[in-house]
Amino acid sequence: MRVFNFAAGPATLPLEVLQQVRDELLDWGGGGMSVMEVSHRSKAFIDVAERAEAQLRALMAIPANYKVLFLQGGATGQFSAIPMNLTRADSTIDLVNTGNWSKKALTEAKRYCKVNVVADESASKYSTVPAAAKLVASPGAAYFHYTPNETIGGVEFGYVPDVGAVPLVADFSSTILSRPVDVSRYGLIYAGAQKNIGPSGLCVVIVRDDLIGKARPDTPAIWDYAAMAKEGSMLNTPNTFGIYVAGLVFDWLQKQGGLTAVAERNRRKAETLYRAIDESGYYRNPVALDARSWMNVPFTIPNPDLDKAFVAEAAKAGLANLEGHRSVGGMRASIYNAMPQEGVDALVSFMRDFQRRHG
Ligand SMILES: *Cc1c(COP(=O)(O)O)cnc(C)c1O
């Protein structure tokens, strides 16, 4: 029996996509073998990869002067690959620290260059995003990095930082494809796949042409954007299964009406859950109103001794993986694109029932 899976990642995938994967698993495209057993150099697979790229370009309206790369090593790999490709040892980058993932990007970037922390939200325990006016890029910065959605804190930017001519670099892992994005505002967008794209082990990088071809001489070829772009992301064997599933997810999103329609559904799901929390007088979301994430919703109850009971009883009711991140406690519901409104409605009615019994 399928449950509603609120995990932060790897996360729930659309049922229709999983059913298609199942139906094609043993005999993909009539070739008598699984897509996992097919050469990445075969015409059949290259078609899959090209179609996945074309679908992503259509969904996000990615301008022609951007490359789309399907890489490995997750978003974490990009914490290093980005400075390797975009900086020299004497470069400075700007970085906004809004929580756990920003800090990881900061730690890795520091191995390669100087990092100027433009804004640091630790004083609010990472429950806020900085005011737009505070985000001024340093003159000559190699790039300006921020995390549009902090998956653990449940903090999301409601605006795109305006950093002038400095390339804007964004870790979109947990919010890519949740709503339309103006790609032309960015120098580079990257996202691990396992939240809103497909299975883990795949990372999508969308990078403007003028930023590639300048990697440090000691950059490994698999991390060199120019080398990867030249080979169509197939300098080595890519995550073929991941690219195949991502392509099916892109098709599914298109069938949902594209990102404008998807955004409307996500807005409604988030509103349903936040309203239930705010009106309960029992549950609490710690995030500032203008920084609440559409994708990851942390919440607490007055007596944290009951957290375990909440998570266990919810699981029994078919609502899985609601425990908060180990660093923050409480609960967290991740409600990515593939979580239907019915899943959120079921969670809200469970929350009311739990409050009635324990509140
Ligand atoms: C999940 C996540 C990552 C890490 O992704 P990996 O694929 O595990 O490297 C990085 N940044 C954000 C915002 C995330 O949500």
The ligand as an SDF file (V2000), in Angstrom:
LIG
                    3D

 15 15  0  0  0  0  0  0  0  0999 V2000
   19.3390   18.0630   -0.2560 C   0  0  0  0  0  0  0  0  0  0  0  0
   20.0690   19.3400   -0.4270 C   0  0  0  0  0  0  0  0  0  0  0  0
   21.4420   19.3910   -0.7240 C   0  0  0  0  0  0  0  0  0  0  0  0
   22.3020   18.1570   -0.7880 C   0  0  0  0  0  0  0  0  0  0  0  0
   22.0630   17.4000   -1.8780 O   0  0  0  0  0  0  0  0  0  0  0  0
   22.9570   16.0820   -2.1760 P   0  0  0  0  0  0  0  0  0  0  0  0
   22.3880   15.6270   -3.4610 O   0  0  0  0  0  0  0  0  0  0  0  0
   22.7230   15.1380   -1.0320 O   0  0  0  0  0  0  0  0  0  0  0  0
   24.3780   16.4990   -2.2590 O   0  0  0  0  0  0  0  0  0  0  0  0
   22.0210   20.6280   -0.9110 C   0  0  0  0  0  0  0  0  0  0  0  0
   21.3080   21.7510   -0.8290 N   0  0  0  0  0  0  0  0  0  0  0  0
   19.9980   21.7400   -0.5410 C   0  0  0  0  0  0  0  0  0  0  0  0
   19.2480   23.0420   -0.4570 C   0  0  0  0  0  0  0  0  0  0  0  0
   19.3460   20.5460   -0.3260 C   0  0  0  0  0  0  0  0  0  0  0  0
   18.0350   20.5300   -0.0390 O   0  0  0  0  0  0  0  0  0  0  0  0
  1  2  1  0
  2  3  1  0
  2 14  2  0
  3  4  1  0
  3 10  2  0
  4  5  1  0
  5  6  1  0
  6  7  2  0
  6  8  1  0
  6  9  1  0
 10 11  1  0
 11 12  2  0
 12 13  1  0
 12 14  1  0
 14 15  1  0
M  END
$$$$
